[in-house]
């Protein structure tokens, strides 16, 4: 029975080893063997707090975040998922073997008791049955232990493969934290990025421990939308000297990050341009060019400047004061003239009526 207890203890120890391997990621750096360092389950908005065991006081704590490349993170995820699927299958097999071990142990216990209780004539037969039951049980226990060994080897393989993809800390880049808080600058990138968060603990007795955890953060940097083209509302215009016209530039796409436009004139003596406003200076031609801020796209407009129209006077809608009088004035003059002629006629008649012109 003592041997049975030793076997049970051995199985229990293997189970404990199995569980511990399932929760620890292997690394070339030994990770916190005393489990003094704890990372938060979630690092919200790039921030989190590392906690240290209450048994430790007077320590110094440091952290640093290292970006994991998209390719490496994808491989890590694949290794984890595929490896976990294999481990799950092995766990089912281990559960089944463990149940068989329990059944065979009961059979052996019954056979052993039967041997102990058997009389002299049945003693040998009962002993043979007990020995056979014991062997069956031990064979199954060995099968279980072998399967645990395979399981642990698979865990080590998975963790080693993951470790090869996780970037290691840089000794000169540690940042000390007095309250355990860490913060990743999310404004430096856009989209989701994976980071390995390293912690370095130096105890009051001078011992150094390391630990790491992987997080995925969402960056807040605005994606840069490149300009694809620029167009002007006019490709050719004609304006008079001294006048102006404002060109309108259209950037594509409409949500381009930088929609600034630089304006230039090929001949500032003919016409200048500022923010799209073209001002005619003298007769001639020039080309106005609109260039995007990145310098990759341009649009042009040919400008022709003509002389000011100084020979033809503009027609005024009002009548000049030196023109003909209006209708009312003519009527007054005519009436006055008739009145004067009539008065003169009467005077002449009275004065010369005695004369005989016959």
Protein Blocks (a to p, Z undefined) as FASTA:
>chain_A
ZZmmmmmmmmmmmmmmmmmmmmpccdfbdchklopaccdfbdgehiacddddfkbghiac
ddddddddfklmmmmmmmmmmmmmmmmmmmmmmmmmmmmmmmmmmmmmmmmmmmmmpcfk
lmmmmmmmmmmmmmmmmmmmmmmmmmmmmmmmmmmmmmmmmmmmpccddfklcccdfklp
acddfklpgcjdddddddddddfkopacddddddddddfbdcddddfbdcdfbfbdcdde
hiacddddddddfklfblcdcdddfblklocceehiacdfbgcddddddddfkopaccdd
ddddddddfkbccddfbdcfklccdfklmmmmmmmmmmmmmmmmmmmmmmmmmpcfZZ
